[in-house]
Amino acid sequence: MPSRRERSTLPSLSAEAALSFLKDTKGTLTWSGRDLADSLKINRREAEQVLAFLQAQGYVQPAHQKGSARNADEWITTPAGEIVSGAKPPRFTREGVEEALSALKGRIRQNNKDPQGPFRVAEAVAFGDFLVPDRARIQSADVGIRLARRGASSSEPRSASDAQAERKFLRDLRAKSALLTLRPYADWMRHRSHRDLL
């Protein structure tokens, strides 16, 4: 068990949240610790811990040599960081992604009004590089979706057929849009910069 001192030096942020930021950096030359802190809604000290952790893993590196007169807080995401974060070359327009998100929001609203539907969307948050201003091209928007089965209690165990039904429901909700990546909701998604879709 880590000592109290060791625990205080470990970042409290989930690895998935940190990787979601790295994914957002695809297509930028450099970024700063402040960019990381602002995106993940953490303080400067936590950002420094996350940067140290990501650097130790080989996912980020300083943009300039030590002792350089340039900004010491500039970083680059390494190819390993891009791979592990699932980053793709930014190829979509902001308008296209915004339209896809608007259409998804409408499908969610329509679904939640239908009492015959098998699921209700309980949480829906979108995040990704579409939230970063001044990007000419962007990646697909990530959308965390939490489903609630209609008429079932939350304490009922989830079966394999339930999981299969949820995957099919999410595929249908996505409507074959390459501009959206739907994934199961996790609490860290709401704690980073995001847009509510409900």
PyRosetta script that sets phi, psi and omega in degrees:
from pyrosetta import init, pose_from_sequence

init()
pose = pose_from_sequence("MPSRRERSTLPSLSAEAALSFLKDTKGTLTWSGRDLADSLKINRREAEQVLAFLQAQGYVQPAHQKGSARNADEWITTPAGEIVSGAKPPRFTREGVEEALSALKGRIRQNNKDPQGPFRVAEAVAFGDFLVPDRARIQSADVGIRLARRGASSSEPRSASDAQAERKFLRDLRAKSALLTLRPYADWMRHRSHRDLL")
pose.set_psi(1, 131.0)
pose.set_omega(1, -179.2)
pose.set_phi(2, -63.6)
pose.set_psi(2, 145.5)
pose.set_omega(2, 176.7)
pose.set_phi(3, -69.9)
pose.set_psi(3, 168.5)
pose.set_omega(3, -179.5)
pose.set_phi(4, -60.7)
pose.set_psi(4, -38.9)
pose.set_omega(4, -179.6)
pose.set_phi(5, -66.2)
pose.set_psi(5, -43.3)
pose.set_omega(5, 179.1)
pose.set_phi(6, -63.5)
pose.set_psi(6, -40.0)
pose.set_omega(6, -179.7)
pose.set_phi(7, -62.3)
pose.set_psi(7, -36.3)
pose.set_omega(7, -177.2)
pose.set_phi(8, -70.9)
pose.set_psi(8, -18.1)
pose.set_omega(8, 179.8)
pose.set_phi(9, -93.8)
pose.set_psi(9, -9.4)
pose.set_omega(9, 178.5)
pose.set_phi(10, -85.8)
pose.set_psi(10, 138.1)
pose.set_omega(10, 178.5)
pose.set_phi(11, -65.4)
pose.set_psi(11, 139.9)
pose.set_omega(11, -179.9)
pose.set_phi(12, -85.0)
pose.set_psi(12, -6.4)
pose.set_omega(12, -178.6)
pose.set_phi(13, -77.7)
pose.set_psi(13, 144.1)
pose.set_omega(13, 177.9)
pose.set_phi(14, -70.5)
pose.set_psi(14, 150.2)
pose.set_omega(14, 178.4)
pose.set_phi(15, -60.1)
pose.set_psi(15, -38.1)
pose.set_omega(15, 179.7)
pose.set_phi(16, -60.7)
pose.set_psi(16, -39.4)
pose.set_omega(16, 179.1)
pose.set_phi(17, -65.2)
pose.set_psi(17, -45.5)
pose.set_omega(17, 178.6)
pose.set_phi(18, -61.4)
pose.set_psi(18, -41.4)
pose.set_omega(18, 179.4)
pose.set_phi(19, -67.9)
pose.set_psi(19, -31.6)
pose.set_omega(19, 177.9)
pose.set_phi(20, -64.3)
pose.set_psi(20, -34.6)
pose.set_omega(20, 176.0)
pose.set_phi(21, -66.9)
pose.set_psi(21, -44.5)
pose.set_omega(21, 179.7)
pose.set_phi(22, -58.7)
pose.set_psi(22, -39.0)
pose.set_omega(22, 177.6)
pose.set_phi(23, -60.0)
pose.set_psi(23, -40.5)
pose.set_omega(23, 179.8)
pose.set_phi(24, -63.4)
pose.set_psi(24, -22.3)
pose.set_omega(24, -176.2)
pose.set_phi(25, -83.2)
pose.set_psi(25, -7.3)
pose.set_omega(25, 179.4)
pose.set_phi(26, -58.3)
pose.set_psi(26, 129.9)
pose.set_omega(26, 179.9)
pose.set_phi(27, 95.1)
pose.set_psi(27, -4.3)
pose.set_omega(27, 175.5)
pose.set_phi(28, -106.0)
pose.set_psi(28, 147.8)
pose.set_omega(28, 178.7)
pose.set_phi(29, -74.0)
pose.set_psi(29, -51.7)
pose.set_omega(29, 179.4)
pose.set_phi(30, -139.4)
pose.set_psi(30, 164.2)
pose.set_omega(30, 176.0)
pose.set_phi(31, -148.5)
pose.set_psi(31, 168.5)
pose.set_omega(31, -175.3)
pose.set_phi(32, -116.8)
pose.set_psi(32, 165.8)
pose.set_omega(32, 174.2)
pose.set_phi(33, -61.5)
pose.set_psi(33, -31.2)
pose.set_omega(33, 177.2)
pose.set_phi(34, -65.9)
pose.set_psi(34, -39.4)
pose.set_omega(34, 176.5)
pose.set_phi(35, -58.8)
pose.set_psi(35, -44.9)
pose.set_omega(35, 179.5)
pose.set_phi(36, -61.8)
pose.set_psi(36, -47.8)
pose.set_omega(36, -179.0)
pose.set_phi(37, -61.7)
pose.set_psi(37, -43.0)
pose.set_omega(37, -179.5)
pose.set_phi(38, -65.6)
pose.set_psi(38, -43.2)
pose.set_omega(38, -177.8)
pose.set_phi(39, -67.1)
pose.set_psi(39, -42.0)
pose.set_omega(39, -175.9)
pose.set_phi(40, -92.3)
pose.set_psi(40, -1.3)
pose.set_omega(40, 178.4)
pose.set_phi(41, 55.5)
pose.set_psi(41, 52.2)
pose.set_omega(41, 177.2)
pose.set_phi(42, -124.6)
pose.set_psi(42, 165.1)
pose.set_omega(42, 179.9)
pose.set_phi(43, -84.1)
pose.set_psi(43, 172.5)
pose.set_omega(43, -174.9)
pose.set_phi(44, -60.2)
pose.set_psi(44, -41.6)
pose.set_omega(44, -179.3)
pose.set_phi(45, -63.4)
pose.set_psi(45, -44.5)
pose.set_omega(45, 177.6)
pose.set_phi(46, -63.6)
pose.set_psi(46, -38.6)
pose.set_omega(46, 178.4)
pose.set_phi(47, -61.7)
pose.set_psi(47, -40.5)
pose.set_omega(47, 178.2)
pose.set_phi(48, -63.3)
pose.set_psi(48, -39.2)
pose.set_omega(48, 177.6)
pose.set_phi(49, -65.5)
pose.set_psi(49, -43.3)
pose.set_omega(49, 179.2)
pose.set_phi(50, -63.6)
pose.set_psi(50, -43.3)
pose.set_omega(50, 178.5)
pose.set_phi(51, -60.7)
pose.set_psi(51, -43.1)
pose.set_omega(51, 179.2)
pose.set_phi(52, -62.6)
pose.set_psi(52, -41.8)
pose.set_omega(52, 178.9)
pose.set_phi(53, -64.0)
pose.set_psi(53, -48.6)
pose.set_omega(53, -179.8)
pose.set_phi(54, -63.2)
pose.set_psi(54, -37.2)
pose.set_omega(54, 178.4)
pose.set_phi(55, -67.5)
pose.set_psi(55, -40.8)
pose.set_omega(55, 178.9)
pose.set_phi(56, -63.1)
pose.set_psi(56, -30.7)
pose.set_omega(56, 178.4)
pose.set_phi(57, -80.5)
pose.set_psi(57, -10.9)
pose.set_omega(57, -178.7)
pose.set_phi(58, 84.3)
pose.set_psi(58, 18.1)
pose.set_omega(58, -177.8)
pose.set_phi(59, -91.8)
pose.set_psi(59, -21.3)
pose.set_omega(59, 176.7)
pose.set_phi(60, -138.5)
pose.set_psi(60, 160.3)
pose.set_omega(60, 174.0)
pose.set_phi(61, -150.4)
pose.set_psi(61, 155.1)
pose.set_omega(61, 177.7)
pose.set_phi(62, -60.6)
pose.set_psi(62, 144.8)
pose.set_omega(62, -178.9)
pose.set_phi(63, -74.9)
pose.set_psi(63, -21.8)
pose.set_omega(63, -176.4)
pose.set_phi(64, -131.3)
pose.set_psi(64, 155.9)
pose.set_omega(64, 178.4)
pose.set_phi(65, -64.5)
pose.set_psi(65, 151.3)
pose.set_omega(65, 175.5)
pose.set_phi(66, -60.2)
pose.set_psi(66, 143.4)
pose.set_omega(66, 179.2)
pose.set_phi(67, 83.6)
pose.set_psi(67, -3.1)
pose.set_omega(67, 178.6)
pose.set_phi(68, -69.3)
pose.set_psi(68, 148.7)
pose.set_omega(68, 179.2)
pose.set_phi(69, -74.2)
pose.set_psi(69, -11.7)
pose.set_omega(69, -178.8)
pose.set_phi(70, -74.4)
pose.set_psi(70, 172.3)
pose.set_omega(70, -178.2)
pose.set_phi(71, -59.1)
pose.set_psi(71, 121.1)
pose.set_omega(71, -179.0)
pose.set_phi(72, -74.8)
pose.set_psi(72, -11.5)
pose.set_omega(72, -178.6)
pose.set_phi(73, -100.0)
pose.set_psi(73, 25.0)
pose.set_omega(73, 175.3)
pose.set_phi(74, -99.5)
pose.set_psi(74, 134.4)
pose.set_omega(74, -176.8)
pose.set_phi(75, -127.9)
pose.set_psi(75, 159.8)
pose.set_omega(75, 170.1)
pose.set_phi(76, -128.4)
pose.set_psi(76, 150.1)
pose.set_omega(76, 175.3)
pose.set_phi(77, -88.6)
pose.set_psi(77, 128.3)
pose.set_omega(77, -178.6)
pose.set_phi(78, -76.4)
pose.set_psi(78, 164.3)
pose.set_omega(78, 174.1)
pose.set_phi(79, -55.6)
pose.set_psi(79, -36.4)
pose.set_omega(79, 177.4)
pose.set_phi(80, -63.8)
pose.set_psi(80, -39.3)
pose.set_omega(80, 178.3)
pose.set_phi(81, -65.5)
pose.set_psi(81, -37.3)
pose.set_omega(81, 177.6)
pose.set_phi(82, -67.0)
pose.set_psi(82, -41.0)
pose.set_omega(82, -178.9)
pose.set_phi(83, -66.0)
pose.set_psi(83, -50.3)
pose.set_omega(83, -175.7)
pose.set_phi(84, -66.9)
pose.set_psi(84, -27.1)
pose.set_omega(84, -179.7)
pose.set_phi(85, -85.4)
pose.set_psi(85, -10.8)
pose.set_omega(85, -179.4)
pose.set_phi(86, 79.1)
pose.set_psi(86, 21.1)
pose.set_omega(86, -179.2)
pose.set_phi(87, -66.1)
pose.set_psi(87, 144.1)
pose.set_omega(87, 177.4)
pose.set_phi(88, -124.7)
pose.set_psi(88, 156.4)
pose.set_omega(88, 176.4)
pose.set_phi(89, -58.7)
pose.set_psi(89, 130.3)
pose.set_omega(89, 179.6)
pose.set_phi(90, -65.9)
pose.set_psi(90, 118.8)
pose.set_omega(90, -176.5)
pose.set_phi(91, -132.2)
pose.set_psi(91, -2.3)
pose.set_omega(91, -176.6)
pose.set_phi(92, -102.7)
pose.set_psi(92, 156.3)
pose.set_omega(92, 174.2)
pose.set_phi(93, -86.4)
pose.set_psi(93, 154.1)
pose.set_omega(93, 177.2)
pose.set_phi(94, -61.0)
pose.set_psi(94, -40.6)
pose.set_omega(94, -179.5)
pose.set_phi(95, -60.7)
pose.set_psi(95, -42.7)
pose.set_omega(95, 179.9)
pose.set_phi(96, -63.0)
pose.set_psi(96, -43.8)
pose.set_omega(96, 179.3)
pose.set_phi(97, -67.1)
pose.set_psi(97, -41.2)
pose.set_omega(97, 178.4)
pose.set_phi(98, -61.9)
pose.set_psi(98, -40.9)
pose.set_omega(98, 177.8)
pose.set_phi(99, -64.1)
pose.set_psi(99, -42.2)
pose.set_omega(99, 179.3)
pose.set_phi(100, -63.5)
pose.set_psi(100, -40.5)
pose.set_omega(100, 178.2)
pose.set_phi(101, -66.3)
pose.set_psi(101, -39.8)
pose.set_omega(101, 178.3)
pose.set_phi(102, -64.0)
pose.set_psi(102, -42.1)
pose.set_omega(102, 178.1)
pose.set_phi(103, -64.9)
pose.set_psi(103, -41.2)
pose.set_omega(103, 177.7)
pose.set_phi(104, -61.7)
pose.set_psi(104, -43.3)
pose.set_omega(104, 178.9)
pose.set_phi(105, -58.4)
pose.set_psi(105, -41.1)
pose.set_omega(105, 177.7)
pose.set_phi(106, -64.9)
pose.set_psi(106, -41.4)
pose.set_omega(106, 178.6)
pose.set_phi(107, -65.8)
pose.set_psi(107, -38.2)
pose.set_omega(107, 177.5)
pose.set_phi(108, -63.1)
pose.set_psi(108, -47.3)
pose.set_omega(108, -179.6)
pose.set_phi(109, -59.7)
pose.set_psi(109, -46.1)
pose.set_omega(109, -179.9)
pose.set_phi(110, -61.7)
pose.set_psi(110, -45.4)
pose.set_omega(110, 179.3)
pose.set_phi(111, -60.2)
pose.set_psi(111, -45.2)
pose.set_omega(111, -176.2)
pose.set_phi(112, -67.8)
pose.set_psi(112, -20.8)
pose.set_omega(112, 176.5)
pose.set_phi(113, -81.4)
pose.set_psi(113, -18.9)
pose.set_omega(113, -175.2)
pose.set_phi(114, -85.8)
pose.set_psi(114, 108.0)
pose.set_omega(114, -178.1)
pose.set_phi(115, -69.9)
pose.set_psi(115, -14.1)
pose.set_omega(115, -179.8)
pose.set_phi(116, -87.0)
pose.set_psi(116, -13.6)
pose.set_omega(116, -178.7)
pose.set_phi(117, -65.2)
pose.set_psi(117, 146.5)
pose.set_omega(117, -177.9)
pose.set_phi(118, -70.4)
pose.set_psi(118, -26.0)
pose.set_omega(118, -176.9)
pose.set_phi(119, -131.4)
pose.set_psi(119, 155.5)
pose.set_omega(119, 169.6)
pose.set_phi(120, -117.1)
pose.set_psi(120, 137.6)
pose.set_omega(120, 176.7)
pose.set_phi(121, -80.5)
pose.set_psi(121, 114.2)
pose.set_omega(121, -176.6)
pose.set_phi(122, -91.1)
pose.set_psi(122, -30.2)
pose.set_omega(122, 178.2)
pose.set_phi(123, -142.4)
pose.set_psi(123, 141.5)
pose.set_omega(123, 174.3)
pose.set_phi(124, -152.2)
pose.set_psi(124, 112.3)
pose.set_omega(124, 178.6)
pose.set_phi(125, -128.5)
pose.set_psi(125, 136.3)
pose.set_omega(125, 179.1)
pose.set_phi(126, -107.6)
pose.set_psi(126, 140.4)
pose.set_omega(126, 177.6)
pose.set_phi(127, -149.9)
pose.set_psi(127, 165.1)
pose.set_omega(127, -179.9)
pose.set_phi(128, 141.1)
pose.set_psi(128, -172.3)
pose.set_omega(128, -175.0)
pose.set_phi(129, -72.1)
pose.set_psi(129, -7.6)
pose.set_omega(129, 174.8)
pose.set_phi(130, -66.1)
pose.set_psi(130, -18.9)
pose.set_omega(130, 178.3)
pose.set_phi(131, -81.5)
pose.set_psi(131, -12.6)
pose.set_omega(131, -179.2)
pose.set_phi(132, -87.9)
pose.set_psi(132, 121.7)
pose.set_omega(132, -178.9)
pose.set_phi(133, -68.9)
pose.set_psi(133, 161.0)
pose.set_omega(133, 173.4)
pose.set_phi(134, 65.8)
pose.set_psi(134, 31.2)
pose.set_omega(134, 173.1)
pose.set_phi(135, -101.8)
pose.set_psi(135, 125.7)
pose.set_omega(135, -180.0)
pose.set_phi(136, -69.1)
pose.set_psi(136, -43.9)
pose.set_omega(136, 178.7)
pose.set_phi(137, -128.2)
pose.set_psi(137, 149.0)
pose.set_omega(137, -178.1)
pose.set_phi(138, -136.6)
pose.set_psi(138, 167.4)
pose.set_omega(138, 176.8)
pose.set_phi(139, -86.7)
pose.set_psi(139, 175.6)
pose.set_omega(139, 175.0)
pose.set_phi(140, -63.7)
pose.set_psi(140, 149.8)
pose.set_omega(140, 178.4)
pose.set_phi(141, -77.1)
pose.set_psi(141, 136.7)
pose.set_omega(141, 172.8)
pose.set_phi(142, -86.7)
pose.set_psi(142, 135.9)
pose.set_omega(142, 179.2)
pose.set_phi(143, -131.4)
pose.set_psi(143, 118.0)
pose.set_omega(143, 175.2)
pose.set_phi(144, -87.0)
pose.set_psi(144, 124.6)
pose.set_omega(144, -177.2)
pose.set_phi(145, -122.3)
pose.set_psi(145, 125.4)
pose.set_omega(145, 171.7)
pose.set_phi(146, -107.9)
pose.set_psi(146, 123.5)
pose.set_omega(146, -178.8)
pose.set_phi(147, -101.0)
pose.set_psi(147, 148.2)
pose.set_omega(147, 172.8)
pose.set_phi(148, -125.3)
pose.set_psi(148, 124.6)
pose.set_omega(148, 178.6)
pose.set_phi(149, -71.7)
pose.set_psi(149, 130.8)
pose.set_omega(149, 179.8)
pose.set_phi(150, -67.2)
pose.set_psi(150, 133.3)
pose.set_omega(150, 176.2)
pose.set_phi(151, 77.9)
pose.set_psi(151, 3.5)
pose.set_omega(151, 179.5)
pose.set_phi(152, -111.0)
pose.set_psi(152, 146.7)
pose.set_omega(152, 176.5)
pose.set_phi(153, -82.7)
pose.set_psi(153, 152.5)
pose.set_omega(153, -177.7)
pose.set_phi(154, -70.0)
pose.set_psi(154, -13.7)
pose.set_omega(154, -179.2)
pose.set_phi(155, -87.3)
pose.set_psi(155, -10.3)
pose.set_omega(155, 179.5)
pose.set_phi(156, -67.4)
pose.set_psi(156, 137.4)
pose.set_omega(156, 179.1)
pose.set_phi(157, -67.5)
pose.set_psi(157, 147.0)
pose.set_omega(157, 179.5)
pose.set_phi(158, -88.0)
pose.set_psi(158, 129.8)
pose.set_omega(158, 179.6)
pose.set_phi(159, -97.5)
pose.set_psi(159, 171.6)
pose.set_omega(159, 177.2)
pose.set_phi(160, -63.4)
pose.set_psi(160, -37.3)
pose.set_omega(160, 179.0)
pose.set_phi(161, -69.1)
pose.set_psi(161, -31.1)
pose.set_omega(161, 174.6)
pose.set_phi(162, -63.7)
pose.set_psi(162, -45.7)
pose.set_omega(162, -180.0)
pose.set_phi(163, -61.9)
pose.set_psi(163, -40.4)
pose.set_omega(163, 178.4)
pose.set_phi(164, -65.1)
pose.set_psi(164, -42.2)
pose.set_omega(164, 178.8)
pose.set_phi(165, -64.3)
pose.set_psi(165, -38.2)
pose.set_omega(165, 177.8)
pose.set_phi(166, -64.8)
pose.set_psi(166, -43.5)
pose.set_omega(166, 178.8)
pose.set_phi(167, -60.5)
pose.set_psi(167, -43.3)
pose.set_omega(167, 179.3)
pose.set_phi(168, -64.3)
pose.set_psi(168, -42.6)
pose.set_omega(168, 179.4)
pose.set_phi(169, -60.2)
pose.set_psi(169, -45.4)
pose.set_omega(169, 179.6)
pose.set_phi(170, -64.3)
pose.set_psi(170, -38.6)
pose.set_omega(170, 176.5)
pose.set_phi(171, -60.7)
pose.set_psi(171, -45.8)
pose.set_omega(171, 179.1)
pose.set_phi(172, -64.2)
pose.set_psi(172, -39.5)
pose.set_omega(172, -180.0)
pose.set_phi(173, -65.4)
pose.set_psi(173, -36.3)
pose.set_omega(173, 179.1)
pose.set_phi(174, -67.5)
pose.set_psi(174, -28.2)
pose.set_omega(174, 176.9)
pose.set_phi(175, 57.6)
pose.set_psi(175, 40.3)
pose.set_omega(175, 175.9)
pose.set_phi(176, 59.1)
pose.set_psi(176, 23.1)
pose.set_omega(176, 179.8)
pose.set_phi(177, -81.7)
pose.set_psi(177, 123.0)
pose.set_omega(177, 175.6)
pose.set_phi(178, -73.7)
pose.set_psi(178, -10.0)
pose.set_omega(178, -177.4)
pose.set_phi(179, -85.3)
pose.set_psi(179, -4.2)
pose.set_omega(179, -177.4)
pose.set_phi(180, -129.6)
pose.set_psi(180, 140.8)
pose.set_omega(180, 172.0)
pose.set_phi(181, -121.9)
pose.set_psi(181, 107.3)
pose.set_omega(181, 180.0)
pose.set_phi(182, -91.8)
pose.set_psi(182, 137.2)
pose.set_omega(182, -179.4)
pose.set_phi(183, -145.5)
pose.set_psi(183, 160.0)
pose.set_omega(183, 178.4)
pose.set_phi(184, -60.6)
pose.set_psi(184, 140.3)
pose.set_omega(184, -178.1)
pose.set_phi(185, -68.4)
pose.set_psi(185, 141.9)
pose.set_omega(185, 171.9)
pose.set_phi(186, -135.6)
pose.set_psi(186, 148.5)
pose.set_omega(186, -175.5)
pose.set_phi(187, -56.2)
pose.set_psi(187, -33.8)
pose.set_omega(187, -178.1)
pose.set_phi(188, -60.7)
pose.set_psi(188, -25.2)
pose.set_omega(188, -177.4)
pose.set_phi(189, -63.9)
pose.set_psi(189, -34.5)
pose.set_omega(189, 179.7)
pose.set_phi(190, -79.1)
pose.set_psi(190, -19.5)
pose.set_omega(190, -176.9)
pose.set_phi(191, -89.8)
pose.set_psi(191, -8.9)
pose.set_omega(191, 174.8)
pose.set_phi(192, -101.9)
pose.set_psi(192, 176.1)
pose.set_omega(192, 177.2)
pose.set_phi(193, -63.3)
pose.set_psi(193, 132.7)
pose.set_omega(193, -175.1)
pose.set_phi(194, -158.8)
pose.set_psi(194, 175.3)
pose.set_omega(194, 172.9)
pose.set_phi(195, -128.1)
pose.set_psi(195, 127.4)
pose.set_omega(195, 176.8)
pose.set_phi(196, -72.2)
pose.set_psi(196, 136.5)
pose.set_omega(196, 177.4)
pose.set_phi(197, -107.2)
pose.set_psi(197, 0.3)
pose.set_omega(197, 177.0)
pose.set_phi(198, -103.7)
pose.dump_pdb("model.pdb")
